Amino acid sequence: MAVPKRHKTSSTRDQRRMHIFVTAPVLTVCSKCNKPVKAHIVCKNCGYYKGKEIINVLGKLTKKERKQVEKEIRSTEKEQQDKPITMDGLSKR
């Protein structure tokens, strides 16, 4: 059975563990619905990735739920169009 030859000090142990920690996920904004999304992952709210529909989110909903979600999507699109263009917005285009 393997046994450590020397005692590891708390300093040595802590220096080794210094890089072991949990980081917060990097979030980006969905181009379609402006909700926070993990990078390189399909948006769970609208089903779009890089401007293309990958998952038909509305297909799984009932008729009443579908109308409500479509109404929310239309309202967010109108808000985007109504906002004046800023210098940051121009640089992204």
Backbone torsions as a table, in degrees:
resi	resn	phi	psi	omega
1	MET	NA	135.9	-178.1
2	ALA	-77.3	132.8	179.4
3	VAL	-129.4	136.2	178.5
4	PRO	-60.0	136.4	-178.1
5	LYS	-73.9	-36.9	-179.5
6	ARG	-129.7	156.6	177.3
7	HIS	-72.8	131.7	175.7
8	LYS	-85.3	126.5	179.8
9	THR	-73.9	160.6	179.4
10	SER	-64.8	-30.1	178.6
11	SER	-65.9	-45.8	179.1
12	THR	-64.1	-44.1	178.9
13	ARG	-60.2	-45.4	-177.4
14	ASP	-69.7	-33.1	176.9
15	GLN	-66.2	-35.9	177.7
16	ARG	-69.0	-39.5	-176.5
17	ARG	-83.3	-3.8	-175.9
18	MET	-57.8	-32.2	-175.6
19	HIS	-94.0	0.8	179.8
20	ILE	-97.4	102.3	179.5
21	PHE	-157.4	162.4	-179.0
22	VAL	-92.2	131.4	177.8
23	THR	-109.4	153.1	177.0
24	ALA	-73.3	143.3	179.5
25	PRO	-67.7	146.7	178.2
26	VAL	-82.9	120.8	-178.1
27	LEU	-107.7	142.0	173.2
28	THR	-118.5	179.2	-179.1
29	VAL	-106.7	132.5	177.9
30	CYS	-65.2	133.5	-178.0
31	SER	-71.3	-22.5	-177.7
32	LYS	-89.9	-49.7	-172.7
33	CYS	-114.0	-0.1	177.8
34	ASN	59.4	30.8	174.7
35	LYS	-97.6	150.6	177.5
36	PRO	-68.1	133.3	-177.2
37	VAL	-138.1	146.5	173.0
38	LYS	-64.3	148.2	-178.7
39	ALA	-65.4	142.0	176.1
40	HIS	63.1	29.2	179.7
41	ILE	-132.4	144.2	-179.9
42	VAL	-64.5	138.4	178.7
43	CYS	-68.4	126.9	-179.2
44	LYS	-76.4	-19.5	-178.2
45	ASN	-78.5	-47.3	-175.5
46	CYS	-114.4	-15.2	177.7
47	GLY	82.9	13.7	-178.2
48	TYR	-100.6	148.9	174.6
49	TYR	-143.8	122.1	-177.3
50	LYS	54.1	40.8	175.3
51	GLY	78.9	3.7	179.0
52	LYS	-117.2	142.7	178.7
53	GLU	-79.0	119.3	-179.6
54	ILE	-101.6	-43.4	-179.3
55	ILE	-117.6	131.3	176.3
56	ASN	-83.9	92.0	-176.4
57	VAL	-68.8	-35.3	-176.4
58	LEU	-73.8	-20.2	-178.1
59	GLY	-65.8	-27.0	-177.4
60	LYS	-88.0	-8.9	-174.8
61	LEU	-91.2	160.3	173.3
62	THR	-77.0	170.6	-176.2
63	LYS	-61.5	-41.6	-178.5
64	LYS	-66.7	-44.0	179.0
65	GLU	-65.5	-38.8	-178.9
66	ARG	-61.7	-43.6	179.5
67	LYS	-62.5	-40.4	-179.5
68	GLN	-65.6	-43.2	-179.8
69	VAL	-67.1	-41.7	177.9
70	GLU	-61.1	-38.3	178.7
71	LYS	-64.4	-41.9	177.9
72	GLU	-63.8	-41.0	-179.7
73	ILE	-64.6	-43.5	179.2
74	ARG	-62.6	-39.8	-178.6
75	SER	-66.9	-38.1	178.2
76	THR	-69.1	-35.4	177.5
77	GLU	-66.5	-38.2	178.5
78	LYS	-65.9	-39.2	178.7
79	GLU	-62.7	-37.5	178.8
80	GLN	-65.9	-40.0	-178.1
81	GLN	-72.4	-32.0	-177.0
82	ASP	-75.9	-21.5	-177.9
83	LYS	-71.0	138.5	176.4
84	PRO	-70.7	150.3	-178.6
85	ILE	-78.0	131.1	178.5
86	THR	-100.2	175.6	177.9
87	MET	-63.9	-36.4	177.4
88	ASP	-65.1	-41.0	179.3
89	GLY	-63.2	-37.6	178.4
90	LEU	-68.4	-36.2	-178.6
91	SER	-70.6	-25.9	179.8
92	LYS	-78.6	-20.9	-178.1
93	ARG	-82.9	NA	NA
